[in-house]
Amino acid sequence: MSSGFITIEGLDGAGLSTQASKLNEYLNQKNISTVSTKEQTDSIIGGLIKSSLREEWKVSPLALQLLFAADRAHHMASQILPALENGKIVICDRYILSTLAFGSLDVDMDFLKTINRNFPKPDITIIIDVPIDVCLERIRQSREGRELFEEKEKLEKIRDNYMKLKEHFPSTYIIDGNKPKDEVFAQIREIVDRRL
């Protein structure tokens, strides 16, 4: 297996972090060197984004999306590209499709595509599709407080955006995330084993 860039996408509460962790563990067990990472990052820019999503400070939708692009540029230069150049598999919890699906609620989709067009395309994109009500219940159980996009009407539009974006990157797969965690991972494992 050569180096590869795998991104996992979907709504909050869809289990992205859980499945990214399972994939990382699976590949490591096969003695494959990996880097598991996520967006937004833990950088200073990522911290600004988190504060905005929690509505701790007010920032315009355009400024927020420019912060996401800046965070991605830093992430790419500091972590993702060095790992790929060293022959590692990179597993990224959220990437450009999240920007397009969430960000286009308030910012023009074509503009978002333009500011993200020079970032590398993933080798595999996996969209974990989970019903809105299930996501909201999982979010409610897992943490206190609501974030910016966590309202049913917004999440319905975001889910619709993800479905429309399935052709944006080659090798994009939509899987049913409304199953036990191990069954969801079995779908991901089959895709990764076949593609890489």
N, C-alpha and C positions, 0 to 999 in steps of 0.2 A: 504494500500500500504506500503510495507516494504522499507527499504533502497535499493537503486539501483544506478548503475553507467551507465550513458548515455553519449555517445560521438557522436558528429556531425562532419562529415568530408566532404571534397570536395575541389574544386578549389577556389582560391581567386576570389571573385566576385560572388560566388554561393549563398551568403546570409546566411552563417553559423551563424554569430553574430546575425543577425536579428531573425533567427529561434530559436536560443538558448535563446534569450531574451523572445520571445513569449512563449516558453515552460516553462521557469522559472515563468513567470507571470501566466500562466494557472494553474500550479501546486500550486502556492501560493494561488490562488483564491479558490482552493479546500482544503485549510488549510493543505497543505503538505509542510513540511520544506525542503528547498533546499539550495544548494550551487551552484552558477553559476560561472564557472571559464574558463580559456583558456590557451592554449599553443601557442607560447612561453609565459612564465609568465612575470610579472613585476619585477622579482628578478634581482639581479646583473647579473646573468648568462643570463637571458632573454634579458637584455639590450645589452649584447655582441652579442647575436644572431641577434637582430634587427639591430644593426650597421653593421653586416656582410651582412644581406639580402639587406640593402640599399647600400651596397658596399662602406661604409664609411671607412672600413679597410679590408685588405686582409687576409683571412684565408683559409687554405686548405679545400676541401670538407670533408675529414675525420675529421679534427678538428671541423668543424661546426657540424657534426653529433654527435660527442662525447659531444659537448656543449648541443645539444638537449637532449641527454640521461641524462646528469648531471642535466639539468633544470627539466626534468621529475622526476628524483629521489627526488629532493628537493620539487617539487610540490606535489608528492605523500605523502611524509612524513609530510609536513607542512600543507597541506590543504585537499587532497582527502581522505586519509585513516582516519584521525580524523573525518571528516564529515560522512563517511560511518559507522564508529564505533558508532557514535551518532544517527544513524537511519535516516540520511538525504538522500535525492536524490541528487546526484552530476551530474550536466550537464556540460560537458567539450567541449568547442569549439576547436576542433583538439586534436588528441592523436596519438597513435602509427601508425595508417594507414597513417597519413600525413607524418610521418618520412619515411615509406616504399615507399610511392608513389612518394614523392618529392626527398628524399635522394638517392634513388637507381638510379637516373640519373647519379650520379657521384661516388657512393660508392656501393660496392657489397651488393645485397639484403640479402643474407644469413648472412653476417656480421651484418647488421642492425637488422635482426630478432634475432640474438644471443644476442646482447647487450640490447635488449628490452624484452627478453623472460621472465624475472622474474617480470615484472610489471603486476599488476592485469588485467585480461581481463574484458572489459565492459560487462554489462548485455544486453545493446542494443547499436548497432552501426548504425547510419543513415548516408548514403552517399547521399548528395544532388547533383544530376547530372544536370549540365547546359552546353549548348553548349559553345565551346571555344570563339567564336566571341562575344557572349552575355557577358561572363565573362570579356573579355578584354574591352568591351565598358563600363560596369559598373565600372571597375577599373579606366578607363580614366576619368569618370565623378566624381568619389568619392574622388580622391586625386591627388596631383601633384607628379611627380617622379615615376620611375619604380623600382621594386624590382627584386631581382636576378632571380626568376623563371618565370617572367611575359613576356614570348615571346611565340608566337603561337606554334612553333614546340615543345618547352619544355612542354607547357600545354597539347598538344595532347598526348605526351608520359605519362604525369602524369595522365591524365584522363584514358588512357588505363591501367595504373598500378592499379588505383582504381578498375576498373572493374575486373581485374585479382585477386584482393585481397578480393573480396567479401566473400570468404569462409575462410579467415584468422581467423576471430572471429565468434563464433556462434551468432545467432540472429543479423545478419547484413542485412540491408534493403537499397536498392537503390531506391530513389524516384525522380520523375521528378520535378526539380527545376525551369523549364522554364515556370512557371505559375504565376498568381498573388500571392502575399505573403500569403494571407489568405488561398488560395487553397493549397499552399505548406504546410502550417502549419496544415491544416485539415488532410493531409496524415500522418504527424508526430504524431499528437494527437491520431489518430486512432491506430497507432502502439504502442504508449506508454500506452494508456488505455488498450489495449489487453494484453500487455506483463508484465506490473507491477501490 
